[in-house]
Amino acid sequence: MATSRKRWTWRVLPVAGLAVAVAAALAKPAVLPAGLAVVLPLFLLVVLMATVFACVYHADVIAHRTGEPYGTLVLTVAVTVIEVALILSIMLAGEGQPTLARETVFAVIMVVCNGVVGLCVVMGGLRYGEQGFRLSGTSAYLVVLMPLATLTLVLPTYTTSAPGPFYSTPQLGFVAGATILLYGVFLYVQTVRHRDYFLSDLGGAQAEEDAHPPMARVWESAGLLVAGLVAVVLLAKSVSGSIEDAVLAVGAPIQSVGLLVALLVLLPETVSALRAARRNELQKSLNLALGSSLATIGLTIPAVSLLAMLLGVPLELGITMPDTVLLVLTFGVSLVTFGGGRTNILPGFVHLVLFAVFVFLVFVP
């Protein structure tokens, strides 16, 4: 009965979120009562978060039917759509933020590669001592993630065609195309050529049962996922200004907006990764975590770049030298963590310390 109520909640949330999003888009703020105008942004933010969780739930239902590695791919694409909607909405709101895409993408890499990976490794290590994973799969993630992060976040600071940490329009188009190409080849390797690299060695009767929900439920989740994603896109436009206002109201630096967006879109996927680590399925946790960071660069940067070129919006991509040092250190530690095929709590705590350093430097640069 409890499971039925839970499923009913997930069914209602996307539809309710879409109805609220349409009503908010049609509402005229100038004619709203003063009290409602203050409470409305907070209410919309709560609805947005609930709808995000519902989208990830329905993507997870589809993922169980399709199996690995297609399952994690469905989840990461859904999260990327949400992320792009939030980034563009905030970038275009008010005076605009040309650095938001850079800050959000960098925050996603730090949150995923240090925060989520660290939590998963520590949780699994505390419960099982050591956990194994497929070295070939994690190597495939890292060998694509490192050059993509360098091309999109580091190289713009050192090019000379445009002043500052910007790409010129031809450079931006070329890098966006190269990013899409690399990510496309990775998807081919992940889903066709070397699919076994990303499969977990563990399984069981319950896993088999969960992996094959009825087709009627899968189609229902597909429709609700689309409705939820449309609701998220509309709600992102409505709450974009209030997110910036909330950050400034508490005295936080404007750079923390990117961290807030990253935490918002990654929270449901983080919960899924932690559950997998707790079930001794570290490979699935890594598929979710590293796949999120890879999809963020492989899909978000080209999408934001294309729209920035079409709308004539400046897009500042190059990160600062302290951020570059932290990025290089993260990749160096990741190579050691995933270099042996098994891991324990020690590298997990190292990643968590790096994540704490990143968050600290956001507020105390």
N, C-alpha and C positions, 0 to 999 in steps of 0.2 A: 504494500500500500504506500509506504514511504517512497519507494522508487517511482511509482506511478505519479505521485504528487510532484516529485522532482522533475520528471519528464514533462508534466503538464506545465510547470513553471517555465521550463526552457522553451516550450512551444509558444507560450503567451508573450514572453519577453521581446522577441524580434518584431512581432506584430504591434505590440504596445509601443515599442521604441519608434517604429516607423510612424505610427499615428502621432506621437508626441513631436517627432521631428518635423512632420508636415505642418502641424499646428504652430510650432515655433517659427517655421519659415514663413508662414502666412501672417503671423501676428505682427502688429505695429507697436514697437516699444514706446513710441511717443504717447500713445493713448492708454498704456497700462498704468494701473495704480502704483504709487511710489513703493509701497511695501512689496507688491508682487514683482516689480522690476528688480528689486534687490534679491529676492529669494529665487527667482526664475533661473538665473545662471547656475546656482548651486544645484537646483533640481535637475536641470538639463545635464549637468556633469554626472550626477548619480545615475540618470537614465542611460547616459553614454557608457559608463562603466559596466552597468548591468547588461546592456546590449552587446558590448564587446565580449563579455563572458559567455553570453548565449551564442554568439557567432562561433567562438572557439569550441563550444560544446557540440554544435551541429557539424562543424568541420571535423571534429574528432569522431563523430558517428560515421561520417563518410570515410574517414581514415581507417576505421576498423574494418569496413567492408573491402576497401581497396588493398589493405595490407601494407606492409613495409616494402620499399621506402616511400611508396606513393602516399601513405598516410601522413607522414611528417611533411611531405611536400604540400599537401592540401592545407595543413595547418599554417605553414610558413607563408603561403600565398595569401591566405585570408588575413593574417596579421600584417602583411606588407600593404595590402589594400587599405587597412585601417590606418597604418602609419603614414602612408602617402596623403590620405585625406586630412589628417591632423596637421602634417607639415605644411601643406599648401594653404590650408585655411588660416593658419597662424601667420605664414609668410605674407599673405595678401591682406590680412586684417590691419587696420589702422595705418601706421607709417611703414609697416612691413619689416621683416627681419631677414636680411640676406644671409645671415650666418646660421639660421635655424636648421637647415638641412645638414650642414656640417656638424653642428653640435649634437643633433639627434642621432645621426649615423655613428659618430664617434661614441656617444653615450651607449648606443645599442651594443657596439663591439665590447666596450668595457663591462657593461652589465652582463652580457652573455658570456664572454670569454673568461671573465673573472668572477662575477657575482654568481651567475647560475651554475657554471661549471664547478666553481668552488663549493657551493652548497651541495650539489649532487655528489661530488666526490667525497666530501666529508660525511654526508648522510649515509652513503653506501659503505664507506670505510668503517664508520662507527658500528654499523649493523653486521657487516659481513667480513670485516678485516681487509680483504682485498677484493677488487672487482676487475673483471676482464672486459675487453672490448676489442673490436676488429681494428688492428693497426692500419690496414689498408684503407678503411673507411675514413678514419680521422685524418690520415695523411692526405687523402683526396680533398677533404674540407680545407685543411690548412694550406695546401699548395695553391689553391685558388684564392682563398681569403687574403693571404698576405700580399700578393701583387695587386689585387683589387683595392685593398685598403691603401696601399702606397700610391696607386694611380689617382685615386679620388680624393685622398685626404692629405698626402704629403707632397706630391709632385707640384700641385698648383702654387705652392709657396715659392718654388724655385724657378718657375718658367718666367720668361721675360717679354712675351708678346703683349701681356696686359699687366699694368702696375698692380702691386699688392698680391694677396693670395687668391687671385682670380685666374680662371682660364679665359682665353679669348673665345669668341663664338666658334671658330673652326676647331680649336682644341677641345672645347666642351663637347661638340658633336662627335669628334673622333673618339674621345675617351668614353662617352656614353655608348657608342657603337661597340668599342672593344670590350666594355663591361658586359653588355648584353651577349656578345659572342662567347666570352669566357664562361658566363653563367649558363648559357645554352649548352655548351659542350659538357659542363659539369652535370647538368640535368640528364643529358644523354647517357653519360657514364653511370649516374646514379640509378636511372630507371630502366636502362636497356643493356648497355655493354657490360657493366660490372655490378649488376644489382646485388649480388651476393656480398659485396664489400660492406653493405650497410644493414645487413640482416643480423638480428640478435640470435645467439645460439640457444637461448632459453625459450621455452614454450610450455604448453600444458593444455589440459582439457578446457580450463576456464578461458585461457587466451584464445583457443580456437573458437570457443563459443562466442566470445566478445568480438572476434574478428569477422563474424558473419551475421550481422543484424539483418532482419528481413528487408527485402528490397523496397517494400512500401515505406518502411521507416527511413531508409536511405533517401528516397525521393522526397519525402516530407522534409527531411533535414536539409536537402539541397535547396528546396524552395525557401525555407525559413532562413537559411544562410544568406541567400541573395537579398531577401527582405531586410535582414539584419545589417548587411554591409551597406545597403542603400541608406538605412537609418543612421548608421555611423557617419557616413559621408555628410548627410544633412545636419546631423547634430554637431559634427566637428566645426562646421561653419558657424553654428549658433554659439558655441562655447569658446571659440578661438580667442575672442577678445577678453573673456572673463578669466582664462588661464593666465594671460599676461598680467591682468590686473591683480589677480590673487598673488602671483609671485612678487610683484612690486609692493603689494600691501604688507607683506610680512618682512619686507626688507631684504629679500634674497636677490642675488645678482641675476641679471636677465639671462645669463648663460644657463641657469638652472632650468629654464623652460625646456631645453632639449632633453635634459635628464628626466624631467617630469613626463614628457611625451613618451620617452623610451620606457620608463617604468609602467606607464599606463597601458601601452600596447603589449608589453611583454609579460605582464602579471599573469594572465591566464595560461600562457604557454609555459611560464616558469613553474606553475603549479603542476602541469602535466609532466614536465621533466622531473620534478622532485618525486612525484608518485612513481614514475618508472624506475628511478634510482632506488627507491624504497623497496621495489619488487625485485631488485637485483637485475634490472635491465638497463645497465649503464649505457649500452650502445644506443638504445632508443633515446635516452636522455641527451646523449651527445648529438644524435641526429636532430633533435628538436633545438638544442642550444646553438650548435655550430651552423645548422641550417638556417636559423633565424638571422644570424649575423651575415651569412652569405647572401641570403635573399634580400636583406636590407640594402646592401651595396648593389647587388646584381639587378634589382628591380626598382628600388626607391630612387637611387641616384639617376639612372636614365630617365625615369618618369618625371622627376623634379627638374632635371636639366632640360628636357624637351619643353615642358610647360614654361620654364623660365625664359627660354629662347623665344617661344611664341608670344609671351606676354611682355617681353622686354624687362623682366625683373632681374636685378643683379643677384648673382649666386656666388657667395664667398665660400670656397671649399677648403682652402689650405688651413691646416691646424697650426697652432703655435709650437715653438720648440719644446716647452715642457710636455705638451700633449704628445709630440712625436717621440720623446724619450719614453713616455709611459706606454705608447703603442708598441714600440720596439721591444721593451721589456716584457710586455704581455705576450707577444709572439715568441720571444725567446723561452720564457717559462712554459708556454704551451707546447713547444717542441720537446722539452724535457718531460713534461707531464705525460704526453701521448707518445713517447718514443719507445716504450717497452711493451705495450699491449696489456699491462696491468697497472693499477694505481691504488693508492691508500690515502689516509687522511693528510699526510704531510703536504703534498702538492696542493691539496684542496685548501688548506689553511693559507698557503702562499698566495693562491689566487684571491682568496677573500681579503688578505691584507692589501693586495694591489687594488682591489675594488674600493676598499676603505680610503686608500690614498687618493684615488680618482675623485670620490665624492668630497673628500676634504678639500682638494685643490679647486673644485668647482666653487666652493664658498669662501675659501681663503687662497686665492690664486698667487 
